[in-house]
Amino acid sequence: TLTPEHKRLHKLAGTWDATVDFMGMKQKGTETIRLFGNGQWAISEFKGNFAGMPFEGLGILGYDPMKKEYVSTWIDSMSPHLLYAPGNYSKDGKTLITEGPSLDSLTGEMKMTRNKDIWTSDDTRTVTMYEIGDEGTETRTMQITYNRRK
């Protein structure tokens, strides 16, 4: 049985045009999201370029009713590390916040990260990624603006 949390994933399905801002470098990409497992999972395939090289990423987002939280994973063509980041939506249902350890590709160190996926309309969302400092401070590392392709 699909929970309301599972059904929330359904609005992700479709093709999204992405504008990526990574440390001032702007790149374009495309994210295609399909539902899997009777609508319990949203599987994301991202394709684009990063610093002039082809880039691919694969994400899975679902809801774990036992833990009462969303669970996400991410792998990509530039990192040998699988990112696992659980989280939940804000009370207004417009922002999904996930947190998890991530491998810093420059230093090789594990760092805590926080992702905020904010919906500004049914067809526009912005994902902002932060590195979390020892004192809990957030430093923005990347921002991706998604517009649903019509």
MDAnalysis code that builds the backbone (N, CA, C; Angstrom):
import MDAnalysis as mda
import numpy as np

u = mda.Universe.empty(450, n_residues=150, atom_resindex=np.repeat(np.arange(150), 3), trajectory=True)
u.add_TopologyAttr("name", ["N", "CA", "C"] * 150)
u.add_TopologyAttr("resid", np.arange(1, 151))
u.add_TopologyAttr("resname", ["THR", "LEU", "THR", "PRO", "GLU", "HIS", "LYS", "ARG", "LEU", "HIS", "LYS", "LEU", "ALA", "GLY", "THR", "TRP", "ASP", "ALA", "THR", "VAL", "ASP", "PHE", "MET", "GLY", "MET", "LYS", "GLN", "LYS", "GLY", "THR", "GLU", "THR", "ILE", "ARG", "LEU", "PHE", "GLY", "ASN", "GLY", "GLN", "TRP", "ALA", "ILE", "SER", "GLU", "PHE", "LYS", "GLY", "ASN", "PHE", "ALA", "GLY", "MET", "PRO", "PHE", "GLU", "GLY", "LEU", "GLY", "ILE", "LEU", "GLY", "TYR", "ASP", "PRO", "MET", "LYS", "LYS", "GLU", "TYR", "VAL", "SER", "THR", "TRP", "ILE", "ASP", "SER", "MET", "SER", "PRO", "HIS", "LEU", "LEU", "TYR", "ALA", "PRO", "GLY", "ASN", "TYR", "SER", "LYS", "ASP", "GLY", "LYS", "THR", "LEU", "ILE", "THR", "GLU", "GLY", "PRO", "SER", "LEU", "ASP", "SER", "LEU", "THR", "GLY", "GLU", "MET", "LYS", "MET", "THR", "ARG", "ASN", "LYS", "ASP", "ILE", "TRP", "THR", "SER", "ASP", "ASP", "THR", "ARG", "THR", "VAL", "THR", "MET", "TYR", "GLU", "ILE", "GLY", "ASP", "GLU", "GLY", "THR", "GLU", "THR", "ARG", "THR", "MET", "GLN", "ILE", "THR", "TYR", "ASN", "ARG", "ARG", "LYS"])
u.atoms.positions = np.array([
    [0.840, -1.186, 0.000],
    [0.000, 0.000, 0.000],
    [0.878, 1.239, 0.000],
    [0.574, 2.128, -0.911],
    [1.328, 3.380, -0.983],
    [0.847, 4.342, 0.096],
    [1.804, 4.910, 0.804],
    [1.491, 5.912, 1.815],
    [1.413, 7.288, 1.133],
    [0.874, 8.304, 1.822],
    [0.907, 9.655, 1.250],
    [2.337, 10.109, 0.953],
    [3.303, 9.648, 1.766],
    [4.717, 9.992, 1.531],
    [5.222, 9.389, 0.230],
    [4.802, 8.149, -0.077],
    [5.171, 7.546, -1.361],
    [4.543, 8.332, -2.512],
    [3.281, 8.692, -2.348],
    [2.577, 9.409, -3.417],
    [3.205, 10.773, -3.701],
    [3.844, 11.369, -2.705],
    [4.524, 12.653, -2.903],
    [5.648, 12.506, -3.934],
    [6.256, 11.333, -4.018],
    [7.337, 11.088, -4.970],
    [6.855, 11.175, -6.418],
    [5.573, 10.922, -6.646],
    [5.049, 10.836, -8.008],
    [5.169, 12.148, -8.770],
    [5.154, 13.276, -8.038],
    [5.264, 14.549, -8.757],
    [6.670, 14.796, -9.300],
    [7.636, 13.963, -8.902],
    [8.993, 14.078, -9.447],
    [9.112, 13.509, -10.859],
    [8.233, 12.579, -11.219],
    [8.354, 11.869, -12.502],
    [8.312, 12.843, -13.676],
    [9.233, 12.620, -14.614],
    [9.289, 13.438, -15.820],
    [10.719, 13.789, -16.183],
    [10.844, 14.684, -17.135],
    [12.158, 15.153, -17.589],
    [12.328, 16.598, -17.152],
    [13.496, 16.875, -16.588],
    [13.799, 18.180, -16.021],
    [15.060, 18.752, -16.674],
    [14.999, 20.013, -17.108],
    [16.184, 20.718, -17.584],
    [16.855, 21.339, -16.366],
    [18.169, 21.141, -16.265],
    [18.909, 21.560, -15.073],
    [19.962, 22.603, -15.422],
    [20.078, 23.594, -14.540],
    [21.178, 24.549, -14.586],
    [21.960, 24.363, -13.300],
    [23.225, 23.970, -13.440],
    [24.075, 23.644, -12.298],
    [25.046, 24.794, -12.059],
    [25.117, 25.254, -10.808],
    [26.090, 26.269, -10.412],
    [26.999, 25.617, -9.378],
    [28.211, 25.269, -9.808],
    [29.190, 24.664, -8.915],
    [30.369, 25.609, -8.793],
    [30.451, 26.286, -7.652],
    [31.546, 27.212, -7.369],
    [31.720, 28.243, -8.486],
    [30.593, 28.775, -8.957],
    [30.625, 29.808, -9.977],
    [30.668, 29.300, -11.402],
    [30.886, 28.003, -11.600],
    [30.868, 27.425, -12.949],
    [29.447, 26.980, -13.261],
    [28.888, 27.476, -14.363],
    [27.524, 27.124, -14.762],
    [27.578, 26.041, -15.832],
    [26.767, 25.015, -15.623],
    [26.677, 23.894, -16.551],
    [25.202, 23.584, -16.784],
    [24.913, 22.929, -17.885],
    [23.551, 22.486, -18.192],
    [23.504, 20.967, -18.102],
    [22.329, 20.461, -17.812],
    [22.142, 19.022, -17.739],
    [20.673, 18.673, -17.862],
    [20.407, 17.378, -17.870],
    [19.045, 16.863, -17.955],
    [18.876, 15.763, -16.931],
    [17.777, 15.832, -16.194],
    [17.438, 14.784, -15.237],
    [16.134, 14.138, -15.689],
    [16.142, 12.817, -15.771],
    [14.941, 12.062, -16.090],
    [14.606, 11.208, -14.880],
    [13.374, 11.356, -14.383],
    [12.953, 10.621, -13.192],
    [11.779, 9.730, -13.554],
    [11.895, 8.463, -13.182],
    [10.808, 7.509, -13.405],
    [10.473, 6.846, -12.078],
    [9.247, 6.385, -11.990],
    [8.806, 5.681, -10.788],
    [9.087, 4.195, -10.937],
    [9.331, 3.543, -9.814],
    [9.691, 2.127, -9.802],
    [9.010, 1.469, -8.599],
    [8.787, 0.163, -8.703],
    [8.254, -0.591, -7.566],
    [6.867, -0.137, -7.167],
    [5.968, -0.082, -8.169],
    [4.588, 0.318, -7.914],
    [4.497, 1.738, -7.348],
    [5.458, 2.584, -7.696],
    [5.423, 3.978, -7.266],
    [6.046, 4.247, -5.910],
    [6.782, 3.268, -5.370],
    [7.424, 3.458, -4.071],
    [8.769, 4.165, -4.173],
    [9.361, 4.186, -5.353],
    [10.704, 4.736, -5.537],
    [10.722, 5.667, -6.745],
    [11.505, 6.733, -6.639],
    [11.775, 7.625, -7.768],
    [13.236, 7.422, -8.154],
    [13.457, 7.006, -9.393],
    [14.817, 6.768, -9.880],
    [15.194, 7.897, -10.835],
    [16.285, 8.564, -10.507],
    [16.746, 9.739, -11.241],
    [18.006, 9.404, -12.034],
    [18.005, 9.773, -13.313],
    [19.207, 9.671, -14.145],
    [19.558, 11.080, -14.608],
    [20.764, 11.510, -14.259],
    [21.226, 12.854, -14.603],
    [22.337, 12.734, -15.633],
    [22.268, 13.576, -16.673],
    [23.328, 13.619, -17.685],
    [23.668, 15.067, -17.971],
    [24.952, 15.321, -18.096],
    [25.410, 16.669, -18.405],
    [26.907, 16.682, -18.596],
    [27.499, 17.831, -18.381],
    [28.946, 17.991, -18.459],
    [29.420, 18.656, -17.189],
    [30.626, 18.326, -16.795],
    [31.233, 18.947, -15.632],
    [32.682, 19.261, -15.996],
    [33.017, 20.542, -15.998],
    [34.362, 20.987, -16.366],
    [34.783, 20.438, -17.725],
    [33.829, 20.437, -18.675],
    [34.120, 19.992, -20.031],
    [34.144, 18.490, -20.234],
    [33.834, 17.720, -19.191],
    [33.825, 16.251, -19.302],
    [32.401, 15.742, -19.134],
    [32.050, 14.631, -19.821],
    [30.715, 14.058, -19.625],
    [30.514, 13.656, -18.164],
    [29.298, 13.847, -17.686],
    [28.954, 13.536, -16.301],
    [27.629, 12.786, -16.279],
    [27.573, 11.710, -15.480],
    [26.349, 10.953, -15.288],
    [26.158, 10.690, -13.805],
    [24.900, 10.753, -13.366],
    [24.580, 10.440, -11.983],
    [23.309, 9.632, -11.908],
    [23.194, 8.836, -10.856],
    [22.021, 8.001, -10.647],
    [21.599, 8.122, -9.190],
    [20.348, 8.512, -8.982],
    [19.835, 8.656, -7.629],
    [18.574, 7.839, -7.434],
    [18.347, 7.412, -6.207],
    [17.124, 6.708, -5.842],
    [16.582, 7.387, -4.596],
    [15.289, 7.716, -4.632],
    [14.621, 8.340, -3.500],
    [13.359, 7.553, -3.200],
    [13.165, 7.226, -1.945],
    [11.960, 6.519, -1.520],
    [11.600, 6.904, -0.106],
    [10.541, 6.279, 0.395],
    [10.110, 6.534, 1.767],
    [10.128, 5.220, 2.521],
    [10.762, 5.226, 3.687],
    [10.826, 4.045, 4.548],
    [9.785, 4.211, 5.657],
    [8.641, 3.514, 5.553],
    [7.597, 3.701, 6.551],
    [7.980, 3.169, 7.935],
    [8.939, 2.256, 8.008],
    [9.381, 1.756, 9.317],
    [10.183, 2.834, 10.058],
    [11.059, 3.534, 9.335],
    [11.874, 4.593, 9.945],
    [11.168, 5.946, 9.938],
    [10.082, 6.023, 9.166],
    [9.338, 7.271, 8.999],
    [10.227, 8.397, 8.484],
    [10.994, 8.050, 7.440],
    [11.846, 9.054, 6.812],
    [12.075, 8.687, 5.353],
    [12.402, 9.704, 4.575],
    [12.796, 9.483, 3.190],
    [14.237, 9.001, 3.180],
    [14.557, 8.174, 2.205],
    [15.921, 7.665, 2.067],
    [16.370, 7.928, 0.635],
    [17.606, 8.398, 0.506],
    [18.122, 8.687, -0.833],
    [19.537, 8.146, -0.966],
    [19.844, 7.743, -2.193],
    [21.206, 7.337, -2.526],
    [21.602, 8.068, -3.800],
    [22.918, 8.207, -3.987],
    [23.435, 8.891, -5.180],
    [24.786, 8.312, -5.529],
    [24.985, 8.017, -6.807],
    [26.303, 7.658, -7.348],
    [26.496, 8.465, -8.621],
    [27.764, 8.727, -8.971],
    [28.003, 9.430, -10.221],
    [29.350, 9.044, -10.809],
    [29.585, 9.539, -12.004],
    [30.770, 9.150, -12.772],
    [32.053, 9.808, -12.276],
    [31.985, 10.690, -11.284],
    [33.183, 11.368, -10.811],
    [33.591, 10.966, -9.399],
    [32.839, 10.052, -8.781],
    [33.136, 9.675, -7.403],
    [32.978, 8.171, -7.212],
    [33.891, 7.536, -6.464],
    [33.758, 6.111, -6.174],
    [32.934, 5.847, -4.914],
    [32.292, 6.894, -4.372],
    [31.583, 6.804, -3.096],
    [30.078, 6.864, -3.315],
    [29.327, 5.972, -2.658],
    [27.879, 6.026, -2.667],
    [27.432, 6.944, -1.536],
    [26.615, 7.929, -1.882],
    [26.069, 8.835, -0.880],
    [24.736, 8.283, -0.405],
    [24.574, 8.154, 0.906],
    [23.303, 7.758, 1.507],
    [22.887, 8.898, 2.416],
    [21.694, 9.430, 2.194],
    [21.256, 10.584, 2.965],
    [19.770, 10.475, 3.283],
    [19.426, 10.146, 4.533],
    [18.021, 10.138, 4.930],
    [17.539, 11.549, 5.254],
    [16.218, 11.732, 5.286],
    [15.682, 13.033, 5.641],
    [14.171, 13.067, 5.598],
    [13.620, 14.268, 5.680],
    [12.172, 14.460, 5.672],
    [11.798, 15.792, 5.056],
    [10.525, 15.897, 4.700],
    [9.982, 17.147, 4.173],
    [9.653, 18.095, 5.316],
    [9.701, 19.371, 5.006],
    [9.261, 20.398, 5.952],
    [7.755, 20.252, 6.161],
    [7.243, 20.892, 7.195],
    [5.812, 20.792, 7.505],
    [4.932, 21.282, 6.362],
    [5.405, 22.279, 5.600],
    [4.603, 22.787, 4.489],
    [4.712, 21.910, 3.238],
    [5.578, 20.886, 3.271],
    [5.702, 19.951, 2.154],
    [6.461, 20.483, 0.961],
    [7.103, 21.630, 1.082],
    [7.794, 22.224, -0.065],
    [9.298, 21.986, -0.075],
    [9.857, 21.523, 1.039],
    [11.307, 21.362, 1.119],
    [11.662, 19.992, 1.688],
    [12.444, 19.231, 0.929],
    [12.986, 17.963, 1.417],
    [14.426, 18.219, 1.846],
    [14.735, 17.915, 3.111],
    [16.090, 18.098, 3.627],
    [16.659, 16.725, 3.957],
    [17.801, 16.403, 3.347],
    [18.489, 15.142, 3.617],
    [19.914, 15.454, 4.065],
    [20.473, 14.550, 4.872],
    [21.843, 14.713, 5.357],
    [22.573, 13.384, 5.303],
    [23.870, 13.449, 5.008],
    [24.677, 12.245, 5.015],
    [26.137, 12.546, 4.756],
    [26.998, 11.565, 5.039],
    [28.427, 11.757, 4.775],
    [28.727, 11.665, 3.284],
    [29.681, 12.458, 2.840],
    [30.082, 12.457, 1.440],
    [31.596, 12.580, 1.354],
    [32.154, 11.956, 0.352],
    [33.596, 12.010, 0.129],
    [33.941, 13.288, -0.622],
    [34.816, 14.100, -0.056],
    [35.288, 15.316, -0.719],
    [36.268, 14.896, -1.803],
    [35.915, 15.148, -3.066],
    [36.750, 14.685, -4.177],
    [38.097, 15.400, -4.247],
    [38.220, 16.572, -3.623],
    [39.494, 17.300, -3.643],
    [40.444, 16.827, -2.543],
    [39.897, 16.592, -1.330],
    [40.763, 16.234, -0.199],
    [40.734, 14.748, 0.144],
    [39.709, 14.029, -0.318],
    [39.576, 12.613, 0.028],
    [39.014, 12.394, 1.421],
    [38.596, 13.469, 2.094],
    [38.040, 13.365, 3.447],
    [36.525, 13.187, 3.397],
    [35.987, 12.496, 4.422],
    [34.546, 12.388, 4.562],
    [34.034, 13.647, 5.256],
    [32.973, 14.207, 4.698],
    [32.369, 15.408, 5.261],
    [30.863, 15.204, 5.293],
    [30.233, 15.807, 6.284],
    [28.771, 15.761, 6.340],
    [28.215, 16.770, 5.345],
    [27.154, 16.366, 4.656],
    [26.507, 17.242, 3.702],
    [25.017, 17.331, 4.010],
    [24.430, 18.422, 3.590],
    [22.989, 18.624, 3.725],
    [22.485, 19.084, 2.366],
    [21.413, 18.466, 1.901],
    [20.778, 18.851, 0.644],
    [19.387, 19.390, 0.940],
    [19.053, 20.513, 0.326],
    [17.727, 21.097, 0.466],
    [17.098, 21.165, -0.918],
    [16.042, 20.394, -1.121],
    [15.301, 20.366, -2.379],
    [14.026, 21.174, -2.156],
    [13.999, 22.406, -2.693],
    [12.891, 23.327, -2.462],
    [12.039, 23.445, -3.728],
    [10.754, 23.163, -3.577],
    [9.795, 23.292, -4.677],
    [9.206, 24.700, -4.655],
    [9.389, 25.454, -5.753],
    [8.783, 26.779, -5.847],
    [7.487, 26.735, -6.648],
    [7.280, 25.671, -7.432],
    [6.025, 25.407, -8.134],
    [6.038, 23.920, -8.494],
    [4.966, 23.439, -9.106],
    [4.924, 22.032, -9.506],
    [5.950, 21.712, -10.592],
    [6.449, 22.742, -11.267],
    [7.363, 22.536, -12.387],
    [8.746, 23.141, -12.173],
    [9.013, 23.650, -10.973],
    [10.311, 24.256, -10.686],
    [10.754, 23.869, -9.280],
    [12.000, 23.438, -9.184],
    [12.582, 23.143, -7.876],
    [14.062, 23.485, -7.910],
    [14.610, 23.764, -6.737],
    [16.025, 24.088, -6.616],
    [16.630, 23.206, -5.542],
    [17.708, 22.530, -5.896],
    [18.434, 21.700, -4.941],
    [19.728, 22.432, -4.597],
    [19.914, 22.708, -3.310],
    [21.130, 23.353, -2.847],
    [21.864, 22.380, -1.943],
    [23.156, 22.202, -2.207],
    [23.979, 21.272, -1.439],
    [24.954, 22.062, -0.577],
    [25.053, 21.625, 0.667],
    [25.907, 22.303, 1.637],
    [26.866, 21.311, 2.275],
    [28.035, 21.798, 2.629],
    [28.962, 21.061, 3.480],
    [28.713, 21.584, 4.893],
    [28.627, 20.661, 5.840],
    [28.351, 21.047, 7.226],
    [29.661, 21.071, 7.996],
    [29.986, 22.228, 8.578],
    [31.201, 22.381, 9.364],
    [31.053, 21.784, 10.753],
    [32.161, 21.725, 11.473],
    [32.170, 21.149, 12.821],
    [31.203, 21.846, 13.767],
    [30.958, 23.117, 13.562],
    [30.056, 23.876, 14.435],
    [28.623, 23.856, 13.918],
    [28.369, 23.076, 12.873],
    [27.032, 23.023, 12.292],
    [26.777, 24.073, 11.233],
    [27.795, 24.849, 10.886],
    [27.639, 25.874, 9.859],
    [27.522, 25.235, 8.480],
    [26.771, 25.866, 7.608],
    [26.580, 25.370, 6.248],
    [27.373, 26.233, 5.273],
    [28.097, 25.565, 4.372],
    [28.778, 26.246, 3.280],
    [28.222, 25.685, 1.978],
    [27.621, 26.564, 1.184],
    [27.028, 26.117, -0.082],
    [28.119, 25.640, -1.034],
    [27.925, 24.438, -1.591],
    [28.888, 23.897, -2.541],
    [28.326, 23.835, -3.960],
    [27.014, 23.634, -4.077],
    [26.419, 23.512, -5.405],
    [24.935, 23.855, -5.331],
    [24.431, 24.381, -6.443],
    [23.000, 24.633, -6.543],
    [22.548, 24.237, -7.939],
    [21.437, 23.493, -7.991],
    [20.880, 23.057, -9.275],
    [19.441, 23.530, -9.334],
    [19.100, 24.274, -10.401],
    [17.729, 24.696, -10.627],
    [17.141, 23.795, -11.707],
    [15.996, 23.206, -11.392],
    [15.329, 22.281, -12.304],
    [14.020, 22.887, -12.799],
    [13.806, 22.791, -14.105],
    [12.539, 23.192, -14.718],
    [11.999, 21.996, -15.483],
    [10.736, 21.647, -15.171],
    [10.129, 20.489, -15.833],
    [9.980, 20.762, -17.324],
    [10.395, 19.816, -18.122],
    [10.242, 19.931, -19.569],
    [8.781, 19.625, -19.912],
    [8.204, 20.449, -20.748],
    [6.777, 20.275, -21.139],
    [6.675, 19.539, -22.442],
])
